[in-house]
Amino acid sequence: MFTFPKTTTIREIQRNYKHVFEEVKKTKQPIVVLKNNKPDIAIVDVRTLEKMNKKLEEFEIEDALRSTNQSMKEYRGGKTVKAKSLSHLNAIYWRNLWRMIEKSRSLKGKRGNLSAFIAEDRQRH
């Protein structure tokens, strides 16, 4: 369940910083500091920050593994292109993009749906 974070002002921190810091330590919840009634910075307990960084690192690793697995599936399925150079790869990209545009133009007057075509094309490539 999402709960709106607690907020405080810079002035409140100047006047009563110990209370604000103790609340962050006790509740383990961040407090958002407002400047001109807009969120400016958040105060977070160090342990919570470490947990957040560890979780972010885990997500990045999972994303890299997922991308690698997807790339290997595409490679095994023959969907990859071996480029001779960066300009060759660039030419392949633009040629494929042009083909997709031409095909989408041909669908406009028909029952075809452009959004469905793009989704289908992404699955193919």
N, C-alpha and C positions, 0 to 999 in steps of 0.2 A: 504494500500500500504506500502510495506517495503522500508525504506530508510536506507542507510548505516549510522551508527552513526558517529557523529563528533569525531575526535581524536585530541589528543595533546600529548606532550611529558612531561616527568618529568622536563626537563630543562625549558620548557615554563612555567610550573606551578611555578617553583622556581623564574623565572624572572618576571612573570606577573600573579600571582595567583588571584588577585582581578578581573581582566578582565575575566579570565576563570570562576570563581565562579559566577560573575554577568551574564555571558552568560547562564550558567546552570539555574539560577533563572529566567531569562527573558524568555527563550525558553521552559523551563520545559522538555527539552530533555537531556538525559545523554551524557556525554563526556567520551570517553574511553581514558585512559592514556596508552601510549605505553612505554615499556621498552625494549630496544634493538630491536625495530621495531616489537614487539609482544604485544598484549593486556595484560595488567597487572592488571588494576583496573578501575572501572567506578565511575565517580562523578555524583551523582543524587540529585536532589532537595528533601528536606525532605518530602514535601507534596506528591510528586510523589512516593517516597518510601513507604509512608503510604498507598497510594492508591494501590500500587503493593502488599503490604502485605495483605491488606483487600481482594483484588481479589484472591490472593493465598489461603487465608483462606476459601473463598466462594467455590473455586474449590475443596478444600479438603473435605469440608462438602458435596458438591454435589456428589463427588466420593464415600464417605462413604455411603450416602443414596442409590446411584445406586448399590453398592456392597451388601448392606443389602437387597434391593428389589430382586436382582438376587438370593441371598442366600435363601430368603423365597420362591421364585418360585421353586428353585431346591428342597427345603425341601418338599413343597406341592406336587411336582411331583414325589416324592419318589426317587430322585436321590442322596440323602445324605446317609451317612453310619454312624451308631453309633458305635464308636470304644470303645473297652473295655479298651484299654491302648494305649499309644503312639507307642509301638512296634507293636501292632495289626494294628493300622492305617498305620504304615510304611509297614507292610507286604501286606496290601490291595493295597497300592500305587504301590509297586513293582510288585505284581501279575497282576494288570491292565496294567502297563507299558509293562510287558512281553507279555501279550495277544495282545496288540497293535502292538508290534514288530513282533510277529508271524503272525498276520493278514496282516501286510504290506509286509512281505516276500512272503506270498502266492499271493499277488496281482502283484508282480513284472513281471511275465511273461504274465499276462493277460492285458486286456484293461484298467484295473484300474489305477488310477493316485494316487501316494502316497500323494501328496499335498492335493488332494481332499479328500482322506481317512482321513488324519489328521484333516482337517477342519470339516469333517462330524463327526468324533469322538469327537471333542471338543464340538460340538453342542449337541451330545448325553449326554455328561457328564457335 
